[in-house]
Amino acid sequence: MKVDLEFTSGTALHMQAGAYALIHDTDDRLLLVRADNGRFYLPGGRIEPGETAGQALAREVEEECGWLVRVTDPLGEALQPIMDGAVMLRASYWRAEILGVAHEEPEHLMLWTPRAEAASRVHRAADASAILSIPG
Protein backbone atom coordinates (compact mmCIF):
# COMPACT_ATOMS: atom_id res chain seq x y z
CA MET A 1 0.00 0.00 0.00
CA LYS A 2 1.27 3.45 -0.83
CA VAL A 3 -1.04 6.38 -0.39
CA ASP A 4 0.06 9.89 -1.28
CA LEU A 5 -2.60 12.41 -0.39
CA GLU A 6 -2.73 15.71 -2.24
CA PHE A 7 -1.54 18.62 -0.20
CA THR A 8 -0.63 22.15 -1.12
CA SER A 9 0.53 24.95 1.10
CA GLY A 10 2.44 28.17 0.84
CA THR A 11 4.56 27.25 3.85
CA ALA A 12 7.34 24.72 4.30
CA LEU A 13 6.31 21.50 6.01
CA HIS A 14 8.05 19.71 8.82
CA MET A 15 8.38 15.97 8.23
CA GLN A 16 7.68 13.44 10.97
CA ALA A 17 7.85 9.64 10.82
CA GLY A 18 5.38 7.45 12.66
CA ALA A 19 4.55 3.74 12.96
CA TYR A 20 1.01 2.40 13.44
CA ALA A 21 -0.34 -1.04 14.28
CA LEU A 22 -3.17 -3.05 12.84
CA ILE A 23 -4.00 -5.42 15.68
CA HIS A 24 -6.82 -7.95 15.32
CA ASP A 25 -8.55 -10.10 17.92
CA THR A 26 -10.00 -13.59 17.40
CA ASP A 27 -13.34 -12.08 16.33
CA ASP A 28 -11.60 -10.14 13.50
CA ARG A 29 -12.10 -6.83 15.25
CA LEU A 30 -9.47 -4.12 14.88
CA LEU A 31 -8.04 -2.19 17.82
CA LEU A 32 -8.53 1.59 17.77
CA VAL A 33 -7.53 4.08 20.45
CA ARG A 34 -9.40 7.24 21.34
CA ALA A 35 -7.23 10.26 21.99
CA ASP A 36 -8.06 13.03 24.45
CA ASN A 37 -9.57 15.02 21.57
CA GLY A 38 -12.20 12.27 21.11
CA ARG A 39 -10.87 11.14 17.73
CA PHE A 40 -10.04 7.52 16.94
CA TYR A 41 -6.67 6.40 15.60
CA LEU A 42 -4.70 3.24 15.04
CA PRO A 43 -2.37 2.61 17.98
CA GLY A 44 1.12 3.97 17.38
CA GLY A 45 2.95 7.21 17.07
CA ARG A 46 6.16 9.06 16.39
CA ILE A 47 9.45 7.31 15.70
CA GLU A 48 12.02 8.88 18.03
CA PRO A 49 15.66 9.43 16.99
CA GLY A 50 17.60 6.17 17.24
CA GLU A 51 14.50 3.95 17.09
CA THR A 52 13.46 1.61 14.34
CA ALA A 53 9.81 1.67 13.29
CA GLY A 54 9.26 -1.63 15.12
CA GLN A 55 10.81 -0.35 18.35
CA ALA A 56 8.77 2.84 18.19
CA LEU A 57 5.57 0.93 17.54
CA ALA A 58 6.14 -1.48 20.44
CA ARG A 59 6.87 1.47 22.76
CA GLU A 60 3.83 3.44 21.61
CA VAL A 61 1.43 0.49 22.00
CA GLU A 62 2.80 -0.16 25.48
CA GLU A 63 2.29 3.51 26.45
CA GLU A 64 -1.12 3.92 24.81
CA CYS A 65 -2.65 0.51 25.52
CA GLY A 66 -0.58 -1.06 28.30
CA TRP A 67 0.29 -4.12 26.19
CA LEU A 68 3.46 -5.78 25.05
CA VAL A 69 3.31 -6.54 21.32
CA ARG A 70 5.35 -8.29 18.69
CA VAL A 71 5.56 -6.27 15.50
CA THR A 72 5.35 -8.65 12.55
CA ASP A 73 4.70 -7.74 8.92
CA PRO A 74 5.03 -4.33 7.27
CA LEU A 75 1.85 -3.38 5.41
CA GLY A 76 2.87 -0.16 3.68
CA GLU A 77 3.28 3.53 4.20
CA ALA A 78 1.51 6.77 3.40
CA LEU A 79 1.99 10.52 3.59
CA GLN A 80 -0.61 12.40 5.61
CA PRO A 81 -0.74 16.09 6.57
CA ILE A 82 -1.38 16.54 10.30
CA MET A 83 -1.55 19.38 12.82
CA ASP A 84 -3.62 21.57 10.50
CA GLY A 85 -1.16 20.94 7.66
CA ALA A 86 1.92 22.14 9.54
CA VAL A 87 3.48 18.66 9.60
CA MET A 88 3.66 15.95 6.94
CA LEU A 89 3.50 12.54 8.58
CA ARG A 90 5.23 9.62 6.88
CA ALA A 91 3.21 6.81 8.43
CA SER A 92 4.27 3.19 8.23
CA TYR A 93 1.72 0.48 8.95
CA TRP A 94 2.49 -2.89 10.54
CA ARG A 95 0.73 -5.98 11.76
CA ALA A 96 1.27 -6.58 15.45
CA GLU A 97 0.25 -9.29 17.92
CA ILE A 98 -0.49 -8.81 21.61
CA LEU A 99 1.89 -10.80 23.82
CA GLY A 100 0.61 -9.75 27.23
CA VAL A 101 0.00 -6.94 29.68
CA ALA A 102 2.85 -4.49 30.33
CA HIS A 103 0.92 -2.27 32.76
CA GLU A 104 -2.67 -1.54 33.67
CA GLU A 105 -2.73 2.22 33.16
CA PRO A 106 -3.16 2.85 29.43
CA GLU A 107 -3.03 6.43 28.15
CA HIS A 108 -6.06 6.03 25.90
CA LEU A 109 -9.45 4.40 25.80
CA MET A 110 -9.32 1.34 23.56
CA LEU A 111 -12.09 0.18 21.26
CA TRP A 112 -12.25 -3.20 19.53
CA THR A 113 -14.10 -2.37 16.32
CA PRO A 114 -15.51 -4.71 13.67
CA ARG A 115 -13.26 -4.47 10.63
CA ALA A 116 -16.17 -3.29 8.46
CA GLU A 117 -16.64 -0.23 10.72
CA ALA A 118 -13.04 0.59 11.61
CA ALA A 119 -12.16 2.62 8.51
CA SER A 120 -15.15 4.90 9.00
CA ARG A 121 -14.23 5.60 12.65
CA VAL A 122 -10.58 6.69 12.28
CA HIS A 123 -9.75 10.36 11.93
CA ARG A 124 -6.88 10.15 9.42
CA ALA A 125 -7.54 9.27 5.78
CA ALA A 126 -4.25 7.34 5.55
CA ASP A 127 -5.27 5.15 8.51
CA ALA A 128 -8.59 4.40 6.80
CA SER A 129 -6.77 3.47 3.59
CA ALA A 130 -4.45 1.16 5.54
CA ILE A 131 -7.44 -0.56 7.15
CA LEU A 132 -9.21 -0.99 3.81
CA SER A 133 -6.11 -2.37 2.10
CA ILE A 134 -5.43 -5.28 4.47
CA PRO A 135 -6.53 -8.68 3.21
CA GLY A 136 -9.61 -10.20 4.81
Summary of the structure (lengths in Angstrom):
residues: 136
radius of gyration: 14.3
end to end distance: 14.8
largest distance: 46.6
contacts: 415
relative contact order: 0.29
helix: 21%
strand: 46%
